[in-house]
Amino acid sequence: MKSLRHAVAFAVPAVIATGLAAGAAAVLATARRVVSPAVRRNDTRIIAIDTGAQTIELARTPDTELPGRYGLFATGTYGYVKLGAVLSADRSTVRRKLLTQIEPGARVDGDAAFSGWYHVTPSELHLPWESVLIGSPAGPCPAWLFPAESSTWVIQVHGRGTTRSECLRAVPVMHAMGLPSLVVSYRNDGEAPRSRGGGYALGAAEWRDVDAAIGYALRRGAERIVLMGWSMGGAIALQTAVSSEHRDAIAGVILESPVVDWRTVLRFQARESGLREPLPGLAMGALGNSVLARLSGADEAIPFDRLDMVARASELAAPILILHSEDDGFVPADASHALAEARPDLVTMPEFRVARHTKIWNYDQDGWTAAITDWMTERGLA
């Protein structure tokens, strides 16, 4: 009996310690996923390609069944394939028109990643452009400059786990209004310099690189700036709008599928991934602690209160256009609606549905273009 009591006395603390260690590891792993730059994930299965009819058959998903123009990151002969209209569909597959000519005998592997980018390189737009470097606190950040005559410049900010190419869809719209576009990169996005930890700050640090881009534009003759942020780029744009030393020059903000409050987004994404409380809350708590944040890959603690732009709505001064699909599927529109309700004097939010995350242009190019053009014109920005 004595030996049994000794065994229990030693075993119980060991089990508790093991459980605590496993729990702490799970919390840090979840926190690390939040701030680690995402790697493109294959989420689409190519069933067949008909090179004669130039069609492609895909496994049916909420994305692959969407009307409009999209793309696939593929492997084999082609790195990126552009997709057109849905031609037919059944319960498990979708057949679409190919907009990239695929030659007989070409090899295209079965696993691919669905994309709303559509354009990958600036040369695809057939507009004048140049590569420039923005001197930011993180170091030289590459950018594409599409020049035009107006002194109102549009600065485009891409989202999490993507690159500048995400923003190219908006450049022709701005160019048609005579506006220069500066499409920027920022720390840890795979193109701009890497910080010490290499993790995202979710907008809390990246805004400084965008602020440097504003300074660059002002030195090149810009007098007014319109920020346009996509997804996490929306969070960065909002932080820039309230923190920039050039904030008086910011005449408008356009938010495409934006992150307005990270807590809302991360809890939604945790539920979608099958993670239950208290893990998401503990992970955000870890990221809010300077020591645990660095263990998770962030350079500093993530200031979730400062990133909550619904709570900070009173600090906003420039007019805002929010383009957000009601069934985004990745960044819920709840916080966008909350910001619109908090600042009806500043925020315009036309209704979009079906389009999903950052794919409103793809799904409804005419409606998306009209929303931006009308808003800019009404405010004297174009």
Rosetta blueprint (number, residue, H / E / L):
1 M L
2 K H
3 S H
4 L H
5 R H
6 H H
7 A H
8 V H
9 A H
10 F H
11 A H
12 V H
13 P H
14 A H
15 V H
16 I H
17 A H
18 T H
19 G H
20 L H
21 A H
22 A H
23 G H
24 A H
25 A H
26 A H
27 V H
28 L H
29 A H
30 T H
31 A H
32 R H
33 R H
34 V H
35 V H
36 S L
37 P L
38 A L
39 V L
40 R L
41 R L
42 N L
43 D L
44 T E
45 R E
46 I E
47 I E
48 A E
49 I E
50 D E
51 T L
52 G L
53 A L
54 Q L
55 T E
56 I E
57 E E
58 L E
59 A E
60 R L
61 T L
62 P L
63 D L
64 T L
65 E L
66 L L
67 P L
68 G L
69 R L
70 Y E
71 G E
72 L E
73 F E
74 A L
75 T L
76 G E
77 T L
78 Y L
79 G L
80 Y E
81 V E
82 K E
83 L E
84 G E
85 A E
86 V E
87 L E
88 S E
89 A E
90 D L
91 R L
92 S L
93 T E
94 V E
95 R E
96 R E
97 K E
98 L E
99 L L
100 T L
101 Q L
102 I L
103 E L
104 P L
105 G L
106 A L
107 R L
108 V E
109 D L
110 G L
111 D E
112 A E
113 A E
114 F E
115 S E
116 G L
117 W L
118 Y L
119 H L
120 V L
121 T L
122 P H
123 S H
124 E H
125 L H
126 H L
127 L L
128 P L
129 W L
130 E E
131 S E
132 V E
133 L E
134 I E
135 G E
136 S E
137 P L
138 A L
139 G E
140 P E
141 C E
142 P E
143 A E
144 W E
145 L E
146 F E
147 P L
148 A L
149 E L
150 S L
151 S L
152 T E
153 W E
154 V E
155 I E
156 Q E
157 V E
158 H L
159 G L
160 R L
161 G L
162 T L
163 T L
164 R H
165 S H
166 E H
167 C H
168 L H
169 R H
170 A H
171 V H
172 P H
173 V H
174 M H
175 H H
176 A H
177 M L
178 G L
179 L L
180 P L
181 S E
182 L E
183 V E
184 V E
185 S L
186 Y L
187 R L
188 N L
189 D L
190 G L
191 E L
192 A L
193 P L
194 R L
195 S L
196 R L
197 G L
198 G L
199 G L
200 Y L
201 A L
202 L L
203 G L
204 A L
205 A L
206 E L
207 W H
208 R H
209 D H
210 V H
211 D H
212 A H
213 A H
214 I H
215 G H
216 Y H
217 A H
218 L H
219 R H
220 R L
221 G L
222 A L
223 E L
224 R E
225 I E
226 V E
227 L E
228 M E
229 G E
230 W E
231 S L
232 M H
233 G H
234 G H
235 A H
236 I H
237 A H
238 L H
239 Q H
240 T H
241 A H
242 V H
243 S H
244 S L
245 E L
246 H L
247 R H
248 D H
249 A H
250 I E
251 A E
252 G E
253 V E
254 I E
255 L E
256 E E
257 S L
258 P L
259 V L
260 V L
261 D L
262 W H
263 R H
264 T H
265 V H
266 L H
267 R H
268 F H
269 Q H
270 A H
271 R H
272 E H
273 S L
274 G L
275 L L
276 R L
277 E L
278 P L
279 L H
280 P H
281 G H
282 L H
283 A H
284 M H
285 G H
286 A H
287 L H
288 G L
289 N L
290 S H
291 V H
292 L H
293 A H
294 R H
295 L H
296 S L
297 G L
298 A L
299 D L
300 E L
301 A L
302 I L
303 P L
304 F H
305 D H
306 R H
307 L H
308 D L
309 M L
310 V L
311 A L
312 R L
313 A H
314 S H
315 E H
316 L L
317 A L
318 A L
319 P L
320 I E
321 L E
322 I E
323 L E
324 H L
325 S E
326 E L
327 D L
328 D L
329 G L
330 F L
331 V L
332 P L
333 A L
334 D H
335 A H
336 S H
337 H H
338 A H
339 L H
340 A H
341 E H
342 A H
343 R L
344 P L
345 D L
346 L L
347 V E
348 T E
349 M L
350 P L
351 E L
352 F E
353 R L
354 V L
355 A L
356 R L
357 H L
358 T L
359 K L
360 I H
361 W H
362 N H
363 Y H
364 D L
365 Q H
366 D H
367 G H
368 W H
369 T H
370 A H
371 A H
372 I H
373 T H
374 D H
375 W H
376 M H
377 T H
378 E H
379 R L
380 G L
381 L L
382 A L
